[in-house]
Amino acid sequence: MPQDTAAMEVPTSASLDAPPGSPATPPSTPPSLERYRGLIWLVAAAFFMQALDSTIVNTAVPAMAEALGVTPLGMRTALTSYVLTLAIFIPASPWLCDRFGTRRVFASAIAVFTVGSLLCGIAQTLPQLVAARVLQGLGGSVLMPVGRYVLVRSIDKRDFVHSMSTVATVGLLGSVLGPLLGGALTQFTSWRLIFLINVPFGLVGIWLNQRHMPDYRLERANRFDLGGFLLFAAASAMLLTAAELASDAGGQWLQIGVSTLLALLIGGVYVWHSRRTPFPVADLSLLRIRNVWVALAGNLFTRLGVSGMFLLLVLFLQVGCGWSPLMAGLMMVPQALGSISAKWAINLLLGRYGYRRLLLGNTIIVALILASFALLGKSSPMWLISLMMFIYGSFMGLQYTAMNTLIYHDLDIKHASMASSMSSTAQYLSMSFGIALASLLMGALLHGHAHEDYVVAFRWTVLLLAVATLAASRVFAQLQPDRPPRSG
């Protein structure tokens, strides 16, 4: 699965003035960063574990495909099933916290994620691996939303951005180490260790949770929107089924059409249902706010273009160019480093250019960078690919942070929790569809299984994905021009 650190993003100081939290700390009380240092590192460790797992899988795809007896493109189901599960179950996390408390829910999430990792490591067939990845997704869908929610509740306003920067940076370190570690384990030991490595991390996480996690809950939780949850899950599953069928050879057009029609019908029923439910699992009334619908739609089109790039690059480098898993993993590291380096510039750029100009211009740049990957071939030098990956990661870091803080810009703080849930859900849904789209395009453009065939298919696929990404710039153009910053 391509790592998306945007799911870790929170409102920056440029986009959200006052995250909900406790009143200002009295002078005699130690700063919240000291009082909740253990909590910050617990949440950071959970983000690190999930980021490591998300990126460590990518470089092992060809080896896993060979061991399980499927084609490399056939492994997309193991990738999309994980992110789709995240998307489906994230909306349930606020209610779970209200009903059972953050300490119990977070511990359960770590335990489920750890058991899922263990089952992934011992899977013998692709269906077994997919089922284990779904179990991993069940745990992962709760880790990040609950972690962010607890920090918002615990950390003082003046320390909030600093604490989340620490958490996000640790998570990004997982995305740096993941591809390299995944390549090394696959090449020198076994791909199964890339999942089993999560087990000791999970056990430590459960111990830290008992010591440092506060227990926030409501005395009386709102009624869970089970009907809306099931409708949303069914519509999402039908859409991904249609995408998976389209990615397979054989032209199963009837099944594709039926799945798509069912997804649209169920989605329409959910829209009707949400308007008649006091506490819907996704409050569609927020779409009346311009920044909200632009953020969600812009996320969708951007991620349709970029979410499959990790899979495409691994296939290009390992299958097309004949690189080892370790060397292919090494090429993924510059992207993560570029993303980390861009984090420190986002507040400055948003303050200078505002959301509209930054996202409009940056999206066009990302599309051009995607298109430039079509110039690569088997003889391309390593330094050039590394440089391109670093530049790509830097601009994608800006894109992710700006997209995912836009939804909170000028939003009433009482809607922040719902907006966060909807944003995370939309991110993972579009990621799963983006992986399916990249697989569909490359499969359609692949006219053989020779090394050169993968290189040619990769070139045409990235060009088409660049066009899809460029469409997002038209969405961001719908934003209102930002007010110029006040001088002085």
ABEGO torsion letter per residue (X at the ends): XBBBAAAABBBBAAABABBBBBBBBBAABBBAAAAAAAAAAAAAAAAAAAAAAAAAAAAAAAAAAAAAGBBAAAAAAAAAAAAAAAAAAAAAAAAAAAAAEAAAAAAAAAAAAAAAAAAAAABABAAAAAAAAAAAAAAAAAAAAAAAAAAAAABBAAAAAAAAAAAAAAAAAAAAAAAAAAAAAAAABBAAAAAAAAAAAAAAAAAAAAAABBBBBBABBBBBBAAAAAAAAAAAAAAAAAAAAAABBGGBAAAAAAAAAAAAAAAAAAAAAAAABABBABBAAAAABAAAAAAAAAAAAAAAAAAAAAAAAAAAAAAAAGBBAAAAAAAAAAAAAAAAAAAAAAAAAAAAAEAAAAAAAAAAAAAAAAAAAAABBAABBAAAAAAAAAAAAAAAAAAAAAAAAAAABGBBAAAAAAAAAAAAAAAAAAAAAAAAAAAAAAAAABAEABAAAAAAAAAAAAAAAAAAAAAAAAAAAABBBBBBBBBX
